[in-house]
Amino acid sequence: MPLMTTEELVGLGTLAGAAFAVTLLFLSFFVVLYRALRRKPAPTPTRLQGSEAMVVLAVPNDGVGTISCNAAGKRVVMPARSYEGTALEAGRSVVIVEVEGRVALVAAC
């Protein structure tokens, strides 16, 4: 006398397959949730204050140039003016003193 009939074995296989599919569904949900929680928020002006940056396009006396910095793991390129009103050449390291609107006020390091 067999332990299980053919119908019982088929039912058991179907149940195991369904359990496997549900497990994969839950795992994929948790992977998506984990990745979403690991994302760093976008840099905001207050987060940029005090950050070190590099002058990409020279900042003329009382004019606007361009800086580049890394914030929250992202490269940020934005217009900049000199905090002291002096010229800053391209390639120079600067620190972001404050951000007015979308323009950073920077000082030489």
RANORZI-V891720 format. One record per backbone hydrogen bond with DSSP energy under -0.5 kcal/mol. NH is the residue of the N-H (numbers start at 0). CO is the residue of the C=O. If there is no record, write none. Layout:
nh & co
NH & CO
NH & CO
//
This chain:
nh & co
8 & 4
9 & 5
10 & 6
11 & 7
12 & 8
13 & 9
14 & 10
15 & 11
16 & 12
17 & 13
18 & 14
19 & 15
20 & 16
21 & 17
22 & 18
23 & 19
24 & 20
25 & 21
26 & 22
27 & 23
28 & 24
29 & 25
30 & 26
31 & 27
32 & 28
33 & 29
34 & 30
35 & 31
36 & 32
37 & 33
38 & 34
46 & 43
47 & 43
48 & 44
49 & 95
50 & 47
52 & 93
53 & 67
54 & 91
55 & 53
55 & 65
56 & 65
58 & 87
59 & 57
62 & 59
64 & 79
65 & 56
66 & 77
67 & 53
68 & 75
70 & 68
70 & 73
73 & 70
75 & 68
77 & 66
79 & 64
80 & 103
82 & 105
87 & 58
90 & 54
91 & 88
93 & 52
94 & 106
95 & 50
96 & 94
96 & 104
97 & 104
99 & 102
100 & 98
101 & 99
102 & 99
103 & 78
104 & 97
105 & 80
105 & 103
106 & 94
108 & 92
//
